Amino acid sequence: MSSSSTAPGSGPLTDAGPLSLCAREPHVPADRLVAEMVPPPRFDSVRFATYLPDPNQPSQTEAVRVLEGFAAGLGGPSASGTGRRGFFGFGRAKAPKTPAGPRGVYLDGGYGVGKTHLLASLWHAAPAEPSRKAFGTFVELTNLVGALGFQQTVRTLSGHSLLCIDEFELDDPGDTVLVSSLLGKLVEAGVALAATSNTLPGKLGEGRFAAADFLREIQGLSAHFRTLRIDGEDYRHRGLPEAPAPFSDEEVTKTAFTTEGASLDDFPSLLEHLARVHPSRYGALTDGVRAVCLTGVRPVPDQSTALRLVVLADRLYDREVPVLASGLPFDRLFSEEMLNGGYRKKYFRAISRLTALARDAKGLTDA
């Protein structure tokens, strides 16, 4: 990495040249996975007061009201960690009773209506120490189970007062059974749940696997949540200009060399590299990267590759890393078949987020 302090996009060529994501193979210990279950940097400072409801969408104002009340209701013995369990979740005086009715809230809505903003605001507002609140995407939660094992994950998260799950999706039967069992155990332990998704709880898994065969598990998941519908248009495009057109290979390469902390990779090579890195490590893959520069963007070749790219797009968006690219615009990454298939909501979210990051990258070339 260059030691130059020149402002991004405005200085001479850096001595060491840009970074390469393809050269990185991060290894993330399990304890880091747990410690990093907090709202991503993009949502460090968000609060209910900073959420600006669309006056034409009353469901947004109603969601804030309900979530503020939900956060306030997390106080008391359960929130302080007393009265329910002993040290490390052991030594209970008696088995906890499963609360009557839903023990969680589920924010359902389209892309860019502010669901993650509201979920992070709930995490910040919940009256508990940060170490007793967990926030992560659905993929990060399943990765945590993979790293710790099911029983250790239950023990670790049972000591929390709140678990926030962003981008709740069920992509296969294994995940359905796993998450249904995990959340059931956590609710029994008194953990409150909050989740966001573009799919109603009863519709999870539709179009991706034989959801009818796992109806009991899906209905069990749905029973844990009160659903809040949040209507509205994607705020990332309200009154904003169209995403900038892709740059030339030469412009992208020059910007990578003149921007401290930038990475530079050929897009097809990056897609191949993502297949060799577990998605739980994609966040670590971008550690210290201030801008991602990609040459030769082209349509992704298959569904597995596309889903890995979705995870990377989420991690870049969480960390507010601008993306400068040549080749095709991001709205042409996925085929019509993909955009009409069972994972379409993930792909549209990735397009929305990459478009926002491409707009952010425009400033790197302005100087």
N, C-alpha and C positions, 0 to 999 in steps of 0.2 A: 504494500500500500504506500502511496506517495506521502511524503512528509510535508508537501507544499500546503500553504494556508490560503492559496488563491481561491476566490469565490467560485462556486460551481459554474461551469459554462463560460468563464471569462478569462481564464488564465492560460499560461503556456502548457505545452505537453508535460505530463507528469513524468518523473524520472523512472518510476517502476512500472508504469503502465497500469491499465485497469485490472481489477480482480476478475476471476472467472468462477462462476457458480459450478461449472463442470469440474473444477479442480478441487472442490470441497466435498469431503465425506464426513460430516459431523457425527459424533457419537454423543448421545444425550443420556446422562444417568437418570434413573427413575426418580430420584429425589428432586431433580430439576423439573421434571414433568409436573410434580405436585406443587412445588413452590411457584411455578409460573401459571398456575390456574387462577389468574386474576384478569380483569379487563385489559385488553391490549392497549398499547400506548395511545392509539387514536382516541380511545375512550377514557383516558385518565381523568379528564376534568369535566366530563359530562355529568349533569345532574337533571332531575326533573325540571328544575327552573330554566335550564338551558334548552329544553326541548320546545320547539315552536310549532304548536299544532296548526294545521291548515284550517282556517276558519270555515272552509267549505266541507270539512270532514269531521263531524262531531264525534265520531268514534275515537279520534285521536285524543281529544280532550278527556273523554270518558276513560280511556286507557290510563292516562296519567292519574286521574282521580282514584281509580281502582288500585293501581300499583302503589300509590302513596299509602293507601289504607292497608294494603297487604304488607308493606314494609313495616309500618307501625305495629301491626299485629304480630311481628316476629320477636317482640320484646318479651320480657318475663323470664321465668326460670329456664325455659328451653333455649332462649337466646344467650343466656349467660353461662350455660353449660352446667347448671346446678339443678339438682332435683330429678335428673333423668338417668345419670350414669356416673360411674366412678372414674378413676384415672384411666385414660386410654380406652374408655368405653366399657370397662369391666366393672364388676362389683355392683350391678344394679340391685336395688332393694327388691324390685319386682319387675316383671316383664312389661315393657311399654305397651300401651293400648294403641291400636291403629286408629288415628283420628277419623271421625265420621265425616263423610263427604270428601271432596277434593282437597288435597294438601298442597296444591300448586296452581300456578297460573300459566297459561299457554297463549303466547302472542302470535296470532295468525294474520298474515297480510302479505301483500306483494313486495317487490323489491324496492328498497330505498324509501320506505315509509317511516323509518326510524325505529324499527324493532330492537336492533342491537343497542342503540342509544338508550332506549327505555330499559332494556335488560341490565345494562351497565349501571344506569341510574339506580335501579333497584338494589344492585349489589352494593353501591356506595351508601345507599340510605339505610340498609339493613343494620340494626343495632347490635353488631357483633364485631369482634376483632377480625382483621383481615385474614388471619390464619384459620378462622372458623367459617369462612365463606369461600366458596369455590366457583370459578367462572371459566368455562371452556366451551369449545365447539363440540358437537356430537362426535366428530372424528377424534378429537383430542381425548374425549372421555373413553371411547373404545380403545384408543391407543394406550391409555393409562391402565386399563384392565389387562391389556396384552403385556405391559411392562411389569406390573405388580402381581398379577394373578387376581382372580375374582375375589377370593376371601380377603386378601390384604387390601384390595380396593374398598370393599365393604367396610372393613375395620377403619381404614383411613378416613373415608368420607362420612362415616357414621358420627364422628366427632364434630361435624359441621352443623351449623344452624341453617344454612342455605346453600343449595347447589343450583347454579344458573347454567343452562345448556343452550348455546346458540346454534342455529342452523340444524335443528333436529330433523334427522332423516333416517329412514330405515331402508337400507339398500339390499339386504339379503336376509333370509330366514334366521341365520346365526345371530345377526345383530338384534333381530326382533326378540328372540328368546333371552339373549344376554342382557339387553337393556331392560326388558320387562322384569327379569329377576333382580337386577341390580337396584332399580328404582323401588321395587316392592320392599326390598330389605332396608333401603334408606328411609322410606316413609315409615316403616315400622320402628325405626330408630329415632323418629322425630325430626328428620331433616325435611325442611320445606323445599319445594321444587319450583323452578321457573324456567320456561323454555320459549324459544322462538322458532318459527318455521314458516314455510310457504304452503304447508299442507295441514289440513285439519287432522287432529289425532286419529279419528276413525278412518281416515283415508291414507294413512302412512303405508308405504310399500306398494301402493297401486301402480301398475304399469311396470314394476321392476321385478316382482316375483309373485308367486301364487299367494297373495295376501289372504285369500279366503281360508287357506289351510292353516293359517296362524291367527285366525280371527280372535281366539280366546286371549292370546298374548296382546294383540293390538287393542282389544277392548279393555284389557287390564291396564295398559298404559293410559288410555283415554280417561279411565276412572280417576286417575291421580290429579287431573287438571281441570280447572275452570278455564274455558276458552274465551279469549278476548279478541274480537275481530278488529283489525286496524286497517281502515280503508285509506286510499290516497294514491297519488302518482309518485314515481321515483323522484325523490327530492334532488338527486344528483343531476337531474336534467331540467329542474324547474327554472326557466328563464336563463339557462346557461347556453353558451354557444355549442355548436356541434363539436364532437371530439376532433382534434386535429388529425389531418391526413398523415399517413405514415411518412417518415423521412427516407432519404436515400441511405444506402449502406455507408457512404462516405461521411454523411452528416452524423449518423449514429456513432460511427467509429471515432470521429474527431471529438464528439462530445464526451465519449467514454474516456478518452485520453486527457481531456482538459477538465474533468470533474473529479475531484478528490473523493475516493471511496466508491466510485462507480464500478460496476461489473460490466463485462462485455462478453457475450456468448452468441454463437450461432443457434438459432431457435431449434432446428431439428436435433442438434447435438444436446441441447438442454433437455429436450423431451426424452431423449435416450438416457440421459444421466438421472432424471427423476425416477426412472424405473429401477435404478440401483440404490436409491436412498429411500428409507421408509418414510411415509408421509408425516409421522410424528416428529421427524427431524427437519422438516421444511422450514420451520421457524429458525432453527439454528443455522440452516443453510444460508440464511440472509443476515445473520449477525454482522453488524458493522457496515452493511451495504447501504449507501446513501442514494443510489440510483441504479436501476437495472436497464442496461442497453442491450437490445436484441436485434440481430440482423436476420433477414430471410424468414420473417414470419409467414407461415403457410397453414392451411387447414390441418388440424390434428388427424392422424390416420385411423384411430380406432377409439373405442369407448374407454378402455382401460387407461390409455394415454390421456384422454380428455378429462377423466375424473382426477387423475394426478395433477393436471394443470389447474383444475378448479381449486384444489387444496393450496397450491402455490399462490394462486391469485388471492385467496383469502388471507394468507399469511402476509403477502406484500401489502394488501389493503389495510390490514390491522396495523402494520408498522408504518404506514404512509410513505412507502417507497415509490417514487415516481418511476414510470416505465416508458422508455423511449425506444421506438421500434421502426424497422424498415420492413418492407414486404406488404402483406395484406393487412387491412384494418382489422381490429379485434372483433368486429361484428361478423366477420367471415371465417372465424376460427372453426366453428362447428358446422357440420353438414345439416341439411334440412331434416334428414332422418334422425339425427341426434336431437335437434331442437323440437321435434315432434314426438320424441320418445319419453320413456319413463323418467329420465334424468333431466328433462328440459329445464326444470326450475333451477337446478344447479348451474346449468350452462348459461342461462339468462343472467343469473347473479354474477357469474364470472365475467360475462361481457360487460355488464354494468360497472363492475368494480375496475376492470382493466381499462375501460373507457375513461373513468374518473382519474386513474393514475396516469394515463396517456395525456390527459389534459394538464395534470400537474407537471408533467415532464416538459411541457412546451416552454416553460421559463428557462430551462437549462440551455436552450439554443438561442435565447433572445439577445444575449449580450454581444 
